[in-house]
């Protein structure tokens, strides 16, 4: 189940990064996440810790790897929620 959910999250993430956004604020938010203020959290926290590490642990970690994969995925979810709440709030209103 965890592997399937990681795959689902990666699919949604790729879609979100490649689709054209309907507003300039949405596009600016994505830019700040991927290339701006939140880039380190996004690439190391969400992509690496939340997706790549758990996937590798599930595939090659054996039984103990499953527990650590779950922990890494939870850390990735926490970081994703942090980014998705903070990044849109950093866009100026005027």
VOBA-1610 file (N, C-alpha, C; in pm, whole numbers, padded with zeros to 5 digits, always signed):
BEGIN
Unk+00084-00119+00000Unk+00000+00000+00000Unk+00088+00125+00000Unk+00194+00124+00081Unk+00282+00241+00088Unk+00347+00267-00047Unk+00392+00164-00113Unk+00453+00181-00245Unk+00353+00242-00343Unk+00231+00196-00340Unk+00128+00250-00428Unk+00099+00397-00399Unk+00096+00433-00272Unk+00071+00573-00236Unk+00188+00664-00274Unk+00309+00613-00263Unk+00426+00692-00307Unk+00417+00713-00458Unk+00383+00610-00531Unk+00367+00622-00676Unk+00257+00722-00710Unk+00148+00718-00637Unk+00038+00812-00659Unk+00083+00955-00630Unk+00157+00977-00522Unk+00207+01110-00487Unk+00304+01162-00593Unk+00390+01077-00642Unk+00484+01117-00747Unk+00408+01155-00875Unk+00306+01077-00909Unk+00226+01106-01028Unk+00158+01242-01016Unk+00098+01270-00901Unk+00033+01399-00880Unk+00136+01511-00883Unk+00252+01489-00823Unk+00357+01591-00821Unk+00407+01624-00960Unk+00428+01523-01042Unk+00473+01546-01180Unk+00365+01622-01257Unk+00239+01584-01238Unk+00130+01655-01304Unk+00127+01801-01260Unk+00140+01826-01131Unk+00136+01962-01078Unk+00250+02047-01133Unk+00365+01988-01152Unk+00480+02063-01202Unk+00474+02087-01353Unk+00403+02005-01426Unk+00403+02017-01572Unk+00280+02087-01628Unk+00173+02096-01554Unk+00052+02160-01603Unk+00068+02312-01598Unk+00005+02382-01692Unk+00008+02529-01684Unk-00099+02573-01585Unk-00064+02665-01501Unk-00153+02709-01394Unk-00242+02822-01441Unk-00362+02826-01386Unk-00462+02921-01433Unk-00437+03064-01385Unk-00362+03080-01278Unk-00333+03215-01228Unk-00184+03235-01214Unk-00145+03360-01216Unk-00002+03390-01200Unk+00044+03359-01058Unk-00046+03372-00960Unk-00010+03340-00822Unk+00020+03191-00806Unk-00059+03107-00870Unk-00034+02962-00863Unk+00099+02927-00928Unk+00127+02989-01043Unk+00255+02964-01111Unk+00371+03013-01026Unk+00356+03128-00963Unk+00461+03182-00875Unk+00484+03092-00753Unk+00376+03036-00701Unk+00388+02943-00588Unk+00469+02821-00627Unk+00440+02763-00743Unk+00515+02646-00789Unk+00661+02682-00811Unk+00688+02799-00869Unk+00827+02842-00889Unk+00899+02857-00755Unk+00831+02912-00654Unk+00897+02929-00524Unk+00923+02795-00456Unk+00839+02697-00485Unk+00860+02564-00427Unk+00976+02492-00496Unk+00979+02495-00627Unk+01075+02416-00704Unk+01210+02485-00718Unk+01209+02617-00738Unk+01335+02687-00767Unk+01366+02800-00671Unk+01275+02833-00583Unk+01293+02950-00499Unk+01318+02916-00353Unk+01248+02984-00269Unk+01268+02979-00124Unk+01257+02837-00065Unk+01169+02756-00119Unk+01144+02623-00063Unk+01213+02510-00139Unk+01304+02544-00230Unk+01364+02441-00315Unk+01439+02335-00236Unk+01514+02375-00133Unk+01591+02275-00055Unk+01497+02180+00019Unk+01393+02234+00080Unk+01295+02148+00148Unk+01225+02057+00049Unk+01191+02111-00067Unk+01121+02031-00167Unk+01207+01917-00217Unk+01327+01948-00263Unk+01410+01845-00326Unk+01467+01746-00226Unk+01516+01794-00111Unk+01574+01699-00015Unk+01468+01638+00077Unk+01374+01719+00120Unk+01274+01669+00215Unk+01165+01588+00151Unk+01101+01645+00051Unk+00987+01578-00011Unk+01031+01473-00113Unk+01110+01513-00209Unk+01147+01420-00317Unk+01239+01310-00266Unk+01349+01349-00201Unk+01447+01249-00158Unk+01397+01170-00037Unk+01370+01239+00074Unk+01332+01171+00198Unk+01193+01110+00191Unk+01100+01178+00125Unk+00962+01131+00124Unk+00927+01035+00013Unk+01007+01031-00093Unk+00972+00944-00206Unk+01082+00846-00245Unk+01202+00896-00268Unk+01309+00808-00317Unk+01357+00712-00209Unk+01387+00763-00090Unk+01436+00677+00018Unk+01334+00569+00055Unk+01205+00603+00076Unk+01111+00496+00108Unk+01097+00392-00003Unk+01101+00437-00128Unk+01091+00343-00238Unk+01208+00245-00238Unk+01329+00298-00219Unk+01447+00211-00215Unk+01442+00117-00094Unk+01396+00168+00020Unk+01385+00082+00138Unk+01281-00027+00119Unk+01171+00005+00055Unk+01069-00097+00029Unk+01119-00204-00068Unk+01197-00162-00166Unk+01245-00256-00266Unk+01363-00340-00218Unk+01453-00277-00140Unk+01579-00344-00107Unk+01607-00355+00043Unk+01522-00303+00128Unk+01551-00295+00271Unk+01509-00415+00352Unk+01438-00508+00292Unk+01391-00622+00368Unk+01285-00581+00468Unk+01266-00666+00569Unk+01163-00640+00668Unk+01189-00515+00752Unk+01312-00492+00800Unk+01334-00366+00875Unk+01319-00242+00788Unk+01345-00258+00659Unk+01333-00144+00569Unk+01192-00091+00557Unk+01094-00179+00577Unk+00954-00137+00566Unk+00921-00035+00675Unk+00968-00059+00796Unk+00941+00035+00906Unk+01008+00169+00880Unk+01132+00166+00837Unk+01203+00291+00809Unk+01144+00361+00686Unk+01092+00284+00592Unk+01026+00343+00475Unk+00901+00419+00519Unk+00826+00361+00609Unk+00707+00428+00661Unk+00743+00557+00733Unk+00848+00553+00813Unk+00893+00672+00885Unk+00940+00780+00787Unk+01019+00742+00688Unk+01066+00839+00589Unk+00949+00899+00511Unk+00850+00817+00477Unk+00734+00867+00404Unk+00655+00965+00490Unk+00642+00938+00619Unk+00572+01031+00709Unk+00647+01163+00720Unk+00777+01157+00725Unk+00857+01281+00728Unk+00833+01359+00598Unk+00831+01289+00485Unk+00804+01353+00357Unk+00666+01416+00352Unk+00566+01350+00408Unk+00430+01407+00413Unk+00428+01533+00498Unk+00496+01530+00612Unk+00502+01648+00698Unk+00567+01766+00624Unk+00676+01740+00557Unk+00746+01846+00483Unk+00658+01897+00369Unk+00589+01807+00300Unk+00500+01848+00190Unk+00390+01939+00242Unk+00329+01903+00353Unk+00223+01986+00408Unk+00276+02121+00453Unk+00394+02122+00512Unk+00457+02247+00553Unk+00476+02339+00432Unk+00531+02284+00325Unk+00556+02362+00204Unk+00426+02410+00142Unk+00327+02321+00131Unk+00203+02356+00064Unk+00118+02456+00143Unk+00144+02468+00271Unk+00075+02570+00350Unk+00152+02702+00345Unk+00281+02698+00357Unk+00362+02820+00366Unk+00382+02890+00231Unk+00409+02813+00125Unk+00445+02875-00004Unk+00338+02969-00059Unk+00210+02931-00061Unk+00111+03025-00114Unk+00096+03150-00027Unk+00125+03139+00101Unk+00113+03255+00189Unk+00224+03356+00169Unk+00330+03317+00102Unk+00443+03407+00079Unk+00423+03497-00043Unk+00321+03470-00124Unk+00291+03551-00242Unk+00226+03681-00196Unk+00278+03797-00235Unk+00217+03925-00193Unk+00075+03940-00249Unk-00011+04002-00170Unk-00149+04022-00212Unk-00164+04142-00307Unk-00070+04232-00303Unk-00084+04350-00390Unk+00045+04376-00466
//
